[in-house]
Amino acid sequence: MPQPIIGPLKSSTIVRRHPDNPVLAAADVPYPTALVFNAGVAKYQGRYVCVFRSDHGSLKDERLDGRTTLGLATSRDGVRWEVSPRPCFEMTGGEILRAYDPRLTVMDGRCYMCFAVDTRHGLRGGSWACRASRSLPPKRRTKRPAATGTTSSSPAG
């Protein structure tokens, strides 16, 4: 019998799931969303900001419609979330198929997001910056980024 390369897998005692997990689910999103997952979270302007992948469709009907957007939620405590009424970010059209897997970081008073972009030529990376002077969440969707796979536009407000 072959020997395992690593020992038994176990979770760190430092990181634990919240007892109310999941703290954000598709049922919390106010637009037709079947799946909510792979979120990026950062503390920004005194609140937790969450950008999450949202695959549109219906779990009840066991249907995905092929549309992926990024949703935005904010929270004071990181457990109870207020979700924006519309997706906050979407890249599609031309060579770009979808953007997904957001990750957030805050540097020098700005919140930055990097994300994966599926294109007709393979996987690419993208980035986006939020101006510190803008309040979150945005009141309307961001403008569609240029079809380069990278954007540096600010959120609509």
Residue pairs with C-beta under 8 A, 6 or more apart in sequence:
18 79
20 79
22 36
23 78
23 79
23 80
23 81
24 36
24 39
24 50
24 52
24 73
24 81
24 83
25 36
26 33
26 34
26 35
26 36
26 54
26 59
28 36
28 73
28 81
28 83
29 36
29 54
29 71
29 83
30 83
30 85
31 54
31 56
31 85
31 86
31 87
32 56
32 57
32 58
33 54
33 55
33 56
33 57
33 71
34 55
34 56
34 57
34 58
34 59
34 63
34 64
35 53
35 54
35 55
35 57
35 59
35 64
36 52
36 53
36 54
36 71
37 52
37 53
38 52
38 53
38 100
38 101
38 102
39 50
39 51
39 52
39 53
39 102
40 50
40 51
40 52
40 102
40 103
40 104
40 113
41 48
41 49
41 50
41 51
41 78
41 104
42 48
42 49
42 104
42 105
42 106
42 111
43 49
43 106
44 104
44 106
44 111
44 130
44 136
45 132
45 135
45 136
47 74
47 75
47 76
47 136
48 74
48 75
48 76
48 77
48 78
49 72
49 73
49 74
49 104
49 111
49 136
50 72
50 73
50 74
50 75
50 81
51 70
51 71
51 72
51 88
51 89
51 102
51 104
51 113
52 70
52 71
52 72
52 73
52 102
53 68
53 70
53 71
53 100
53 101
53 102
54 68
54 69
54 70
54 71
54 87
55 64
55 67
55 68
56 64
56 65
56 66
56 67
56 68
56 69
57 63
57 64
57 65
57 67
67 92
67 98
68 90
68 98
68 99
68 100
69 87
69 88
69 89
69 90
70 87
70 88
70 89
70 90
70 99
70 100
70 102
70 115
71 83
71 84
71 87
71 88
72 83
72 84
72 87
72 88
72 89
72 136
72 137
72 138
73 81
73 82
73 83
73 84
73 137
74 81
74 82
74 136
74 137
75 81
75 82
82 137
84 137
84 138
86 140
86 141
87 141
88 137
88 138
88 141
88 142
88 155
89 99
89 102
89 113
89 115
89 128
89 141
89 142
90 99
90 141
90 144
91 98
91 99
91 117
91 126
91 144
91 145
91 149
91 151
92 98
92 144
93 144
93 147
94 147
95 119
95 120
95 121
95 147
95 149
96 117
96 118
96 119
96 147
96 149
97 117
97 118
97 119
97 120
98 117
98 118
99 115
99 116
99 117
99 118
99 126
100 115
100 116
100 118
101 115
101 116
102 113
102 114
102 115
103 113
103 114
103 115
104 111
104 112
104 113
105 111
105 112
106 112
109 132
110 129
110 130
110 131
110 132
111 129
111 130
111 132
112 127
112 128
112 129
112 130
113 127
113 128
113 129
113 130
114 125
114 126
114 127
114 128
115 125
115 126
115 127
115 128
116 123
116 124
116 125
116 126
117 123
117 124
117 125
117 126
117 149
119 149
124 149
124 150
125 149
125 150
126 145
126 149
126 150
126 151
127 150
127 151
127 152
128 142
128 145
128 151
128 152
128 153
129 152
129 154
130 136
130 154
130 155
131 154
131 155
134 154
134 155
134 157
135 157
136 155
138 155
138 156
138 157
139 156
139 157
140 156
140 157
141 156
142 153
142 154
142 155
142 156
143 153
143 156
145 151
145 153
